[in-house]
Amino acid sequence: MLTIHASDLQLWIVQLLWPLTRVLGCLTVVPLFSHPAIPKRIKLAIGFVITLAIVPAIQVPPIEVLSWQGLLSLLAQFLIGISMGFVMRLLFTAVEMAGFMMGMSMGLGFASFYDPQAHGQTIAVGQFLTMLALLVFLSLDGHLIVVAVMLQSFETMPIGMEHWQLNSQAIASLGGHIFSQGLLLSLPVVASLLITNMALGVLTKAAPQFNIFGIGFPITISVGFLMTLLSLPSLVSPVSRWLVDAQQLMLQVLR
């Protein structure tokens, strides 16, 4: 008859609890997995499967669960996971920022709706670009990269590590990276719309009888959508480059 002792059960729980906490913390924030449309049970199941795959390859120190050290270690693992997922989430914010700038330049500021993931108003163009970026993310095996970085994080930041802190320099460089990449991504549309508005201004001065409000808005939207369509193929290159940067930043955000 198979007997299970309390010490063996506690050992199994400890072996799964610490990695599971870090994995769930990362899945709470990382793109795609953190979407509100995914039920919490599915997220928990995905985290449990990832943890089962990771546990054989890592070393888990014997930490008493019901102790101050265990509680602090549990909180530390959750914060590490959230910090790693937050880096990947911020990289996708560059796409949302580009869509916001493009939509406002096209005069589509009124075409906004509530985004449950961002917990705020989102312009339709930004949501469209975000969905395309997620598809590119999946096509480039971004979800597998996230799992690989999770496994690598247990080597750079092992469980039971007492001294670690936020890398403020890496976070600051990440913020600058978001603004620069978002601006570069939206630059073709914003520049073309700027030229269009200048041309419409010259036309208004040359022929005041034209109803600029009647023809300006359709022309602006048409030029904006045309330039968006032409610039979509260039979305693959920055997203793939961001994935490479995210692999390093997810491990550098904590030290």
Backbone as CSV, one residue per row, in Angstrom:
resi,resn,N_x,N_y,N_z,CA_x,CA_y,CA_z,C_x,C_y,C_z
1,MET,0.845,-1.197,0.000,0.000,0.000,0.000,0.884,1.252,0.000
2,LEU,0.527,2.191,-0.865,1.312,3.413,-0.996,0.963,4.385,0.128
3,THR,1.979,4.805,0.855,1.782,5.771,1.945,2.567,7.045,1.641
4,ILE,1.940,8.149,1.926,2.547,9.460,1.692,2.687,10.161,3.031
5,HIS,3.901,10.478,3.398,4.165,11.166,4.650,3.975,12.674,4.476
6,ALA,3.739,13.331,5.586,3.530,14.782,5.553,4.775,15.512,5.060
7,SER,5.949,14.998,5.409,7.193,15.638,4.961,7.356,15.543,3.446
8,ASP,6.978,14.371,2.881,7.052,14.220,1.426,6.069,15.152,0.725
9,LEU,4.859,15.270,1.285,3.854,16.148,0.689,4.306,17.606,0.732
10,GLN,4.899,18.000,1.847,5.393,19.372,1.957,6.526,19.631,0.970
11,LEU,7.379,18.629,0.762,8.475,18.774,-0.194,7.943,18.966,-1.604
12,TRP,6.912,18.214,-1.972,6.316,18.361,-3.302,5.672,19.729,-3.470
13,ILE,5.008,20.194,-2.418,4.361,21.507,-2.489,5.401,22.605,-2.664
14,VAL,6.495,22.508,-1.906,7.554,23.512,-2.006,8.193,23.484,-3.388
15,GLN,8.381,22.293,-3.934,8.992,22.166,-5.254,8.170,22.861,-6.333
16,LEU,6.852,22.919,-6.146,5.967,23.531,-7.141,5.567,24.955,-6.788
17,LEU,5.506,25.281,-5.501,4.925,26.551,-5.080,5.752,27.740,-5.530
18,TRP,7.060,27.722,-5.285,7.883,28.882,-5.622,7.943,29.125,-7.132
19,PRO,8.243,28.107,-7.956,8.231,28.370,-9.407,6.851,28.766,-9.925
20,LEU,5.790,28.138,-9.384,4.435,28.461,-9.839,4.093,29.915,-9.545
21,THR,4.524,30.424,-8.402,4.242,31.818,-8.052,4.911,32.778,-9.023
22,ARG,6.161,32.502,-9.390,6.849,33.374,-10.351,6.206,33.287,-11.728
23,VAL,5.848,32.090,-12.150,5.234,31.913,-13.468,3.882,32.614,-13.532
24,LEU,3.063,32.452,-12.502,1.752,33.103,-12.490,1.887,34.623,-12.434
25,GLY,2.888,35.121,-11.730,3.119,36.562,-11.712,3.453,37.100,-13.089
26,CYS,4.240,36.344,-13.847,4.590,36.763,-15.205,3.379,36.687,-16.130
27,LEU,2.596,35.613,-16.019,1.418,35.455,-16.874,0.340,36.482,-16.562
28,THR,0.378,37.066,-15.378,-0.610,38.077,-15.016,-0.449,39.351,-15.832
29,VAL,0.763,39.637,-16.295,1.050,40.910,-16.959,1.450,40.735,-18.414
30,VAL,2.094,39.631,-18.771,2.658,39.468,-20.102,1.552,39.489,-21.156
31,PRO,1.806,40.053,-22.349,0.768,40.110,-23.385,0.248,38.726,-23.763
32,LEU,-0.959,38.705,-24.265,-1.685,37.524,-24.711,-2.213,36.716,-23.539
33,PHE,-1.333,36.250,-22.652,-1.771,35.433,-21.525,-2.567,36.243,-20.503
34,SER,-2.324,37.546,-20.440,-2.997,38.379,-19.442,-4.310,38.964,-19.936
35,HIS,-4.746,38.587,-21.127,-5.977,39.170,-21.676,-7.174,38.770,-20.820
36,PRO,-8.084,39.712,-20.537,-9.245,39.387,-19.686,-10.169,38.337,-20.276
37,ALA,-10.113,38.126,-21.601,-10.984,37.126,-22.212,-10.590,35.702,-21.835
38,ILE,-9.350,35.492,-21.395,-8.902,34.164,-20.984,-9.353,33.918,-19.550
39,PRO,-10.122,32.863,-19.291,-10.589,32.594,-17.918,-9.418,32.352,-16.968
40,LYS,-9.640,32.673,-15.708,-8.582,32.516,-14.710,-8.192,31.054,-14.528
41,ARG,-9.148,30.150,-14.702,-8.818,28.725,-14.582,-7.858,28.292,-15.682
42,ILE,-8.068,28.838,-16.891,-7.168,28.505,-17.998,-5.772,29.060,-17.726
43,LYS,-5.702,30.288,-17.207,-4.399,30.872,-16.874,-3.685,30.041,-15.812
44,LEU,-4.446,29.599,-14.807,-3.852,28.777,-13.751,-3.370,27.445,-14.307
45,ALA,-4.147,26.859,-15.222,-3.745,25.586,-15.827,-2.485,25.763,-16.676
46,ILE,-2.418,26.857,-17.443,-1.225,27.118,-18.256,0.001,27.306,-17.360
47,GLY,-0.166,28.065,-16.274,0.945,28.261,-15.348,1.391,26.970,-14.695
48,PHE,0.434,26.103,-14.367,0.777,24.824,-13.733,1.536,23.922,-14.703
49,VAL,1.114,23.905,-15.967,1.805,23.075,-16.969,3.223,23.594,-17.198
50,ILE,3.373,24.920,-17.309,4.711,25.496,-17.492,5.602,25.184,-16.293
51,THR,5.024,25.256,-15.094,5.797,24.959,-13.883,6.255,23.509,-13.862
52,LEU,5.376,22.582,-14.238,5.757,21.169,-14.283,6.896,20.927,-15.265
53,ALA,6.933,21.716,-16.348,8.014,21.558,-17.320,9.318,22.189,-16.835
54,ILE,9.215,23.204,-15.971,10.401,23.928,-15.512,11.046,23.270,-14.299
55,VAL,10.238,22.712,-13.397,10.730,22.211,-12.108,11.893,21.223,-12.237
56,PRO,11.864,20.250,-13.161,12.994,19.307,-13.220,14.331,19.951,-13.560
57,ALA,14.312,21.170,-14.118,15.556,21.791,-14.566,16.089,22.847,-13.608
58,ILE,15.445,23.038,-12.451,15.877,24.080,-11.522,16.124,23.478,-10.144
59,GLN,16.813,24.255,-9.320,17.087,23.858,-7.948,16.193,24.678,-7.011
60,VAL,15.413,23.993,-6.191,14.520,24.657,-5.244,15.063,24.436,-3.836
61,PRO,15.457,25.487,-3.123,16.008,25.316,-1.775,14.923,24.907,-0.786
62,PRO,15.289,24.183,0.256,14.298,23.768,1.270,13.910,24.939,2.171
63,ILE,12.815,25.591,1.850,12.326,26.736,2.626,11.001,26.349,3.268
64,GLU,10.879,26.618,4.551,9.640,26.338,5.260,8.539,27.245,4.716
65,VAL,7.428,26.632,4.315,6.348,27.401,3.700,5.704,28.339,4.712
66,LEU,5.323,27.800,5.865,4.631,28.589,6.887,5.637,29.248,7.820
67,SER,6.432,30.157,7.252,7.418,30.906,8.029,7.585,32.273,7.382
68,TRP,8.248,33.189,8.113,8.463,34.513,7.557,9.339,34.448,6.316
69,GLN,10.333,33.595,6.347,11.190,33.443,5.176,10.401,32.906,3.989
70,GLY,9.481,31.966,4.260,8.662,31.425,3.187,7.721,32.463,2.602
71,LEU,7.106,33.282,3.460,6.196,34.319,2.973,6.943,35.381,2.172
72,LEU,8.121,35.782,2.659,8.912,36.765,1.927,9.398,36.204,0.594
73,SER,9.778,34.940,0.587,10.210,34.315,-0.657,9.052,34.203,-1.646
74,LEU,7.856,33.921,-1.126,6.671,33.839,-1.984,6.374,35.195,-2.624
75,LEU,6.452,36.258,-1.820,6.226,37.602,-2.344,7.303,37.992,-3.348
76,ALA,8.542,37.599,-3.071,9.642,37.928,-3.980,9.458,37.257,-5.332
77,GLN,9.038,35.993,-5.335,8.831,35.291,-6.601,7.724,35.942,-7.417
78,PHE,6.666,36.373,-6.745,5.558,37.016,-7.457,5.995,38.355,-8.050
79,LEU,6.772,39.135,-7.304,7.248,40.422,-7.802,8.227,40.246,-8.958
80,ILE,9.064,39.225,-8.890,9.991,38.957,-9.994,9.214,38.607,-11.257
81,GLY,8.197,37.762,-11.129,7.389,37.391,-12.286,6.663,38.582,-12.883
82,ILE,6.084,39.435,-12.029,5.385,40.626,-12.524,6.359,41.568,-13.233
83,SER,7.547,41.746,-12.678,8.537,42.640,-13.289,8.948,42.145,-14.666
84,MET,9.132,40.850,-14.816,9.510,40.298,-16.111,8.388,40.461,-17.130
85,GLY,7.160,40.157,-16.726,6.038,40.317,-17.645,5.772,41.770,-17.987
86,PHE,6.051,42.670,-17.039,5.828,44.094,-17.265,6.736,44.623,-18.368
87,VAL,7.947,44.092,-18.472,8.867,44.511,-19.529,8.287,44.178,-20.894
88,MET,7.800,42.958,-21.068,7.205,42.567,-22.337,5.950,43.383,-22.628
89,ARG,5.186,43.681,-21.591,3.966,44.473,-21.778,4.296,45.893,-22.228
90,LEU,5.359,46.467,-21.686,5.737,47.826,-22.062,6.204,47.900,-23.507
91,LEU,6.828,46.847,-24.003,7.268,46.853,-25.390,6.076,46.920,-26.340
92,PHE,4.966,46.287,-25.976,3.766,46.372,-26.805,3.076,47.723,-26.646
93,THR,3.409,48.442,-25.599,2.860,49.782,-25.437,3.348,50.710,-26.541
94,ALA,4.527,50.433,-27.101,5.028,51.236,-28.218,4.091,51.135,-29.416
95,VAL,3.551,49.942,-29.665,2.598,49.768,-30.768,1.311,50.534,-30.475
96,GLU,0.830,50.457,-29.238,-0.375,51.195,-28.870,-0.154,52.702,-28.988
97,MET,1.024,53.155,-28.606,1.341,54.575,-28.717,1.367,55.007,-30.176
98,ALA,1.954,54.174,-31.044,1.976,54.497,-32.471,0.561,54.566,-33.035
99,GLY,-0.290,53.618,-32.656,-1.675,53.645,-33.116,-2.425,54.864,-32.608
100,PHE,-2.135,55.288,-31.375,-2.784,56.482,-30.824,-2.388,57.727,-31.613
101,MET,-1.098,57.861,-31.918,-0.635,59.020,-32.676,-1.203,59.015,-34.086
102,MET,-1.274,57.841,-34.707,-1.828,57.748,-36.053,-3.314,58.081,-36.059
103,GLY,-4.049,57.548,-35.087,-5.482,57.806,-35.025,-5.797,59.268,-34.765
104,MET,-5.051,59.909,-33.871,-5.284,61.323,-33.592,-4.925,62.186,-34.794
105,SER,-3.884,61.823,-35.531,-3.510,62.587,-36.724,-4.552,62.450,-37.824
106,MET,-5.211,61.298,-37.876,-6.253,61.073,-38.880,-7.585,61.694,-38.483
107,GLY,-7.680,62.202,-37.279,-8.934,62.770,-36.819,-9.905,61.745,-36.292
108,LEU,-9.393,60.596,-35.871,-10.243,59.517,-35.366,-10.210,59.449,-33.846
109,GLY,-9.997,60.580,-33.213,-10.000,60.589,-31.757,-11.341,60.214,-31.170
110,PHE,-12.414,60.438,-31.940,-13.749,60.078,-31.453,-14.001,58.577,-31.537
111,ALA,-13.228,57.870,-32.384,-13.424,56.422,-32.570,-12.642,55.662,-31.507
112,SER,-13.043,55.825,-30.272,-12.383,55.166,-29.153,-13.398,54.348,-28.375
113,PHE,-12.900,53.367,-27.648,-13.751,52.495,-26.847,-12.960,52.039,-25.630
114,TYR,-13.662,51.445,-24.690,-13.020,51.008,-23.446,-12.298,49.691,-23.673
115,ASP,-11.016,49.683,-23.336,-10.200,48.479,-23.450,-10.053,47.869,-22.059
116,PRO,-10.618,46.673,-21.810,-10.526,46.086,-20.465,-9.112,45.715,-20.061
117,GLN,-8.237,45.489,-21.032,-6.860,45.137,-20.685,-6.064,46.373,-20.268
118,ALA,-6.278,47.480,-20.967,-5.577,48.717,-20.622,-6.304,49.512,-19.551
119,HIS,-7.560,49.128,-19.254,-8.379,49.814,-18.253,-8.517,51.298,-18.590
120,GLY,-8.803,51.575,-19.853,-8.981,52.954,-20.285,-9.460,53.004,-21.720
121,GLN,-9.615,54.229,-22.233,-10.062,54.428,-23.598,-8.920,54.152,-24.574
122,THR,-9.236,53.439,-25.648,-8.251,53.090,-26.670,-8.807,53.441,-28.038
123,ILE,-7.981,54.058,-28.868,-8.394,54.386,-30.229,-8.409,53.113,-31.066
124,ALA,-9.344,53.037,-32.002,-9.527,51.825,-32.803,-8.269,51.467,-33.587
125,VAL,-7.557,52.467,-34.099,-6.334,52.188,-34.859,-5.279,51.554,-33.960
126,GLY,-5.161,52.038,-32.734,-4.205,51.454,-31.800,-4.538,50.021,-31.450
127,GLN,-5.831,49.727,-31.264,-6.241,48.355,-30.967,-5.977,47.440,-32.154
128,PHE,-6.193,47.957,-33.363,-5.936,47.171,-34.575,-4.456,46.820,-34.697
129,LEU,-3.591,47.803,-34.482,-2.151,47.538,-34.558,-1.693,46.604,-33.446
130,THR,-2.301,46.710,-32.276,-1.940,45.819,-31.171,-2.290,44.376,-31.492
131,MET,-3.455,44.159,-32.099,-3.840,42.799,-32.486,-2.892,42.241,-33.542
132,LEU,-2.493,43.081,-34.500,-1.528,42.624,-35.501,-0.182,42.299,-34.858
133,ALA,0.234,43.119,-33.896,1.499,42.854,-33.206,1.438,41.547,-32.424
134,LEU,0.285,41.231,-31.846,0.133,39.961,-31.135,0.214,38.783,-32.096
135,LEU,-0.367,38.932,-33.293,-0.273,37.863,-34.293,1.175,37.659,-34.732
136,VAL,1.895,38.759,-34.927,3.322,38.643,-35.261,4.088,38.019,-34.101
137,PHE,3.711,38.377,-32.884,4.318,37.819,-31.673,4.172,36.297,-31.642
138,LEU,2.990,35.801,-31.993,2.762,34.354,-32.019,3.493,33.693,-33.181
139,SER,3.509,34.347,-34.337,4.170,33.754,-35.502,5.676,33.647,-35.314
140,LEU,6.238,34.516,-34.481,7.681,34.477,-34.187,7.999,33.655,-32.943
141,ASP,7.023,32.854,-32.489,7.188,32.006,-31.293,7.513,32.840,-30.060
142,GLY,6.852,33.983,-29.948,7.085,34.833,-28.790,6.655,34.191,-27.489
143,HIS,5.576,33.383,-27.532,5.121,32.711,-26.310,6.148,31.698,-25.823
144,LEU,6.848,31.052,-26.768,7.904,30.114,-26.379,9.126,30.860,-25.831
145,ILE,9.375,32.048,-26.369,10.480,32.858,-25.857,10.222,33.265,-24.410
146,VAL,8.958,33.595,-24.103,8.605,33.961,-22.727,8.868,32.796,-21.781
147,VAL,8.492,31.583,-22.192,8.721,30.403,-21.354,10.220,30.159,-21.178
148,ALA,10.989,30.334,-22.259,12.439,30.130,-22.171,13.090,31.149,-21.233
149,VAL,12.611,32.390,-21.277,13.164,33.415,-20.387,12.790,33.124,-18.939
150,MET,11.589,32.590,-18.718,11.201,32.185,-17.363,12.172,31.150,-16.807
151,LEU,12.503,30.156,-17.628,13.444,29.128,-17.190,14.819,29.721,-16.933
152,GLN,15.248,30.633,-17.802,16.565,31.247,-17.631,16.612,32.145,-16.397
153,SER,15.460,32.706,-16.020,15.439,33.597,-14.856,15.754,32.856,-13.565
154,PHE,15.460,31.556,-13.513,15.767,30.787,-12.308,17.267,30.540,-12.162
155,GLU,18.031,30.765,-13.241,19.483,30.669,-13.159,20.102,32.004,-12.745
156,THR,19.590,33.099,-13.306,20.129,34.418,-12.969,19.592,34.936,-11.634
157,MET,18.337,34.606,-11.320,17.718,35.010,-10.052,17.122,33.777,-9.382
158,PRO,17.942,32.933,-8.780,17.436,31.678,-8.211,16.505,31.913,-7.035
159,ILE,15.703,30.906,-6.747,14.793,30.967,-5.601,15.615,31.000,-4.312
160,GLY,15.240,31.885,-3.408,15.977,32.052,-2.167,17.039,33.121,-2.229
161,MET,17.165,33.779,-3.386,18.126,34.874,-3.516,17.687,36.027,-2.618
162,GLU,18.551,36.440,-1.708,18.167,37.408,-0.685,18.303,38.855,-1.152
163,HIS,19.292,39.158,-1.959,19.574,40.547,-2.322,19.315,40.735,-3.816
164,TRP,18.266,41.469,-4.133,17.988,41.873,-5.503,17.217,43.183,-5.462
165,GLN,17.351,43.960,-6.518,16.697,45.260,-6.575,16.356,45.594,-8.024
166,LEU,15.465,46.577,-8.176,15.080,47.016,-9.504,16.250,47.719,-10.179
167,ASN,16.442,47.415,-11.452,17.477,48.061,-12.241,16.883,49.332,-12.847
168,SER,17.057,50.445,-12.161,16.434,51.697,-12.601,16.970,52.160,-13.951
169,GLN,18.224,51.881,-14.237,18.803,52.298,-15.510,18.155,51.549,-16.665
170,ALA,17.919,50.247,-16.480,17.266,49.467,-17.529,15.825,49.920,-17.736
171,ILE,15.127,50.262,-16.657,13.744,50.725,-16.775,13.691,52.073,-17.483
172,ALA,14.635,52.967,-17.172,14.667,54.276,-17.827,14.950,54.141,-19.319
173,SER,15.897,53.275,-19.677,16.190,53.056,-21.095,15.011,52.421,-21.812
174,LEU,14.255,51.586,-21.095,13.069,50.974,-21.687,12.006,52.028,-21.979
175,GLY,11.832,53.001,-21.069,10.876,54.069,-21.317,11.238,54.897,-22.537
176,GLY,12.515,55.231,-22.684,12.951,55.943,-23.882,12.785,55.117,-25.134
177,HIS,12.993,53.812,-25.009,12.831,52.908,-26.149,11.380,52.900,-26.626
178,ILE,10.441,52.942,-25.698,9.019,52.917,-26.054,8.654,54.146,-26.877
179,PHE,9.046,55.327,-26.418,8.696,56.560,-27.118,9.358,56.630,-28.494
180,SER,10.622,56.264,-28.570,11.328,56.347,-29.851,10.762,55.366,-30.868
181,GLN,10.506,54.128,-30.446,9.973,53.133,-31.371,8.535,53.454,-31.768
182,GLY,7.737,53.946,-30.833,6.374,54.341,-31.180,6.355,55.484,-32.170
183,LEU,7.256,56.447,-32.001,7.333,57.571,-32.931,7.789,57.118,-34.313
184,LEU,8.798,56.248,-34.364,9.283,55.762,-35.654,8.220,54.940,-36.377
185,LEU,7.437,54.174,-35.628,6.411,53.341,-36.244,5.281,54.181,-36.834
186,SER,4.965,55.288,-36.191,3.873,56.138,-36.671,4.348,57.247,-37.598
187,LEU,5.651,57.381,-37.790,6.191,58.506,-38.555,5.685,58.563,-39.999
188,PRO,5.605,57.455,-40.763,5.098,57.568,-42.142,3.694,58.144,-42.225
189,VAL,2.808,57.693,-41.345,1.425,58.177,-41.377,1.354,59.622,-40.907
190,VAL,2.035,59.943,-39.811,1.983,61.302,-39.266,2.594,62.300,-40.247
191,ALA,3.715,61.941,-40.890,4.361,62.850,-41.840,3.490,63.070,-43.075
192,SER,2.893,61.996,-43.591,2.029,62.140,-44.773,0.798,62.984,-44.460
193,LEU,0.241,62.828,-43.269,-0.923,63.631,-42.893,-0.537,65.087,-42.658
194,LEU,0.669,65.327,-42.186,1.137,66.701,-42.031,1.247,67.385,-43.391
195,ILE,1.796,66.672,-44.370,1.893,67.221,-45.727,0.503,67.442,-46.312
196,THR,-0.415,66.508,-46.053,-1.788,66.650,-46.552,-2.469,67.872,-45.961
197,ASN,-2.312,68.082,-44.669,-2.927,69.249,-44.028,-2.315,70.556,-44.534
198,MET,-1.015,70.542,-44.802,-0.389,71.738,-45.371,-0.934,72.018,-46.767
199,ALA,-1.124,70.961,-47.565,-1.685,71.133,-48.910,-3.116,71.654,-48.847
200,LEU,-3.897,71.151,-47.898,-5.268,71.638,-47.740,-5.282,73.100,-47.294
201,GLY,-4.317,73.484,-46.466,-4.230,74.888,-46.055,-3.906,75.800,-47.224
202,VAL,-2.975,75.373,-48.086,-2.652,76.159,-49.282,-3.861,76.245,-50.205
203,LEU,-4.593,75.114,-50.340,-5.787,75.100,-51.185,-6.852,76.059,-50.660
204,THR,-6.991,76.145,-49.360,-7.972,77.056,-48.770,-7.611,78.512,-49.057
205,LYS,-6.326,78.824,-49.010,-5.899,80.192,-49.308,-6.078,80.518,-50.788
206,ALA,-5.793,79.518,-51.648,-5.885,79.763,-53.089,-7.328,79.822,-53.573
207,ALA,-8.191,79.004,-52.992,-9.596,78.951,-53.418,-10.476,78.967,-52.179
208,PRO,-10.800,80.131,-51.661,-11.606,80.208,-50.431,-13.008,79.647,-50.586
209,GLN,-13.488,79.500,-51.819,-14.845,79.000,-51.998,-14.970,77.511,-51.691
210,PHE,-13.845,76.798,-51.609,-13.894,75.372,-51.271,-14.303,75.195,-49.807
211,ASN,-15.163,74.218,-49.576,-15.565,73.874,-48.211,-14.523,72.918,-47.635
212,ILE,-13.544,73.479,-46.958,-12.431,72.668,-46.469,-12.881,71.648,-45.438
213,PHE,-13.923,71.982,-44.671,-14.417,71.043,-43.666,-15.164,69.879,-44.313
214,GLY,-15.693,70.106,-45.499,-16.417,69.033,-46.178,-15.506,68.050,-46.878
215,ILE,-14.381,68.534,-47.426,-13.485,67.643,-48.169,-12.237,67.271,-47.379
216,GLY,-11.902,68.062,-46.367,-10.665,67.810,-45.630,-10.697,66.535,-44.818
217,PHE,-11.820,66.292,-44.139,-11.901,65.100,-43.293,-11.843,63.803,-44.100
218,PRO,-12.621,63.649,-45.201,-12.490,62.409,-45.996,-11.097,62.216,-46.583
219,ILE,-10.478,63.324,-47.030,-9.136,63.195,-47.607,-8.128,62.767,-46.538
220,THR,-8.234,63.355,-45.367,-7.308,63.010,-44.280,-7.435,61.548,-43.876
221,ILE,-8.669,61.063,-43.743,-8.871,59.659,-43.366,-8.376,58.731,-44.464
222,SER,-8.651,59.089,-45.734,-8.225,58.231,-46.850,-6.707,58.134,-46.919
223,VAL,-6.029,59.274,-46.790,-4.561,59.258,-46.820,-4.007,58.486,-45.625
224,GLY,-4.624,58.661,-44.465,-4.161,57.954,-43.270,-4.293,56.451,-43.393
225,PHE,-5.449,55.980,-43.869,-5.635,54.537,-44.039,-4.729,53.976,-45.123
226,LEU,-4.508,54.749,-46.198,-3.627,54.282,-47.268,-2.195,54.126,-46.763
227,MET,-1.704,55.098,-46.021,-0.345,55.010,-45.497,-0.230,53.927,-44.423
228,THR,-1.306,53.727,-43.661,-1.295,52.631,-42.677,-1.186,51.288,-43.373
229,LEU,-1.941,51.131,-44.472,-1.885,49.883,-45.235,-0.496,49.656,-45.823
230,LEU,0.123,50.718,-46.323,1.449,50.575,-46.924,2.536,50.311,-45.884
231,SER,2.323,50.770,-44.659,3.344,50.602,-43.617,3.166,49.334,-42.791
232,LEU,2.093,48.574,-43.015,1.871,47.357,-42.228,2.978,46.316,-42.410
233,PRO,3.501,46.096,-43.638,4.583,45.095,-43.757,5.815,45.413,-42.915
234,SER,6.035,46.687,-42.617,7.206,47.051,-41.806,6.991,46.807,-40.325
235,LEU,5.818,46.286,-39.934,5.551,46.020,-38.519,6.284,44.777,-38.029
236,VAL,6.586,43.850,-38.947,7.207,42.582,-38.550,8.625,42.806,-38.029
237,SER,9.373,43.659,-38.704,10.774,43.864,-38.329,10.939,44.451,-36.928
238,PRO,10.210,45.527,-36.568,10.395,46.038,-35.197,9.921,45.087,-34.118
239,VAL,8.823,44.353,-34.362,8.338,43.417,-33.342,9.353,42.307,-33.110
240,SER,9.944,41.787,-34.180,10.964,40.747,-34.020,12.194,41.293,-33.302
241,ARG,12.537,42.540,-33.567,13.677,43.160,-32.874,13.351,43.396,-31.408
242,TRP,12.098,43.746,-31.121,11.693,43.960,-29.726,11.731,42.666,-28.928
243,LEU,11.417,41.547,-29.593,11.466,40.266,-28.889,12.888,39.943,-28.443
244,VAL,13.851,40.253,-29.310,15.252,40.025,-28.944,15.651,40.933,-27.783
245,ASP,15.211,42.193,-27.849,15.520,43.120,-26.755,14.822,42.708,-25.465
246,ALA,13.595,42.184,-25.602,12.830,41.803,-24.407,13.487,40.653,-23.667
247,GLN,14.111,39.722,-24.398,14.792,38.606,-23.746,15.868,39.104,-22.788
248,GLN,16.583,40.139,-23.189,17.644,40.671,-22.337,17.079,41.555,-21.227
249,LEU,16.082,42.382,-21.578,15.541,43.319,-20.593,14.769,42.608,-19.495
250,MET,14.105,41.490,-19.810,13.353,40.758,-18.796,14.271,40.208,-17.716
251,LEU,15.521,39.951,-18.077,16.489,39.455,-17.103,17.295,40.584,-16.467
252,GLN,17.320,41.766,-17.116,18.102,42.884,-16.596,17.294,43.810,-15.703
253,VAL,15.956,43.688,-15.731,15.126,44.599,-14.947,15.330,44.386,-13.452
254,LEU,15.755,43.180,-13.070,16.088,42.880,-11.677,17.538,42.440,-11.606
255,ARG,18.190,42.772,-10.527,19.599,42.382,-10.392,19.931,42.152,-8.925
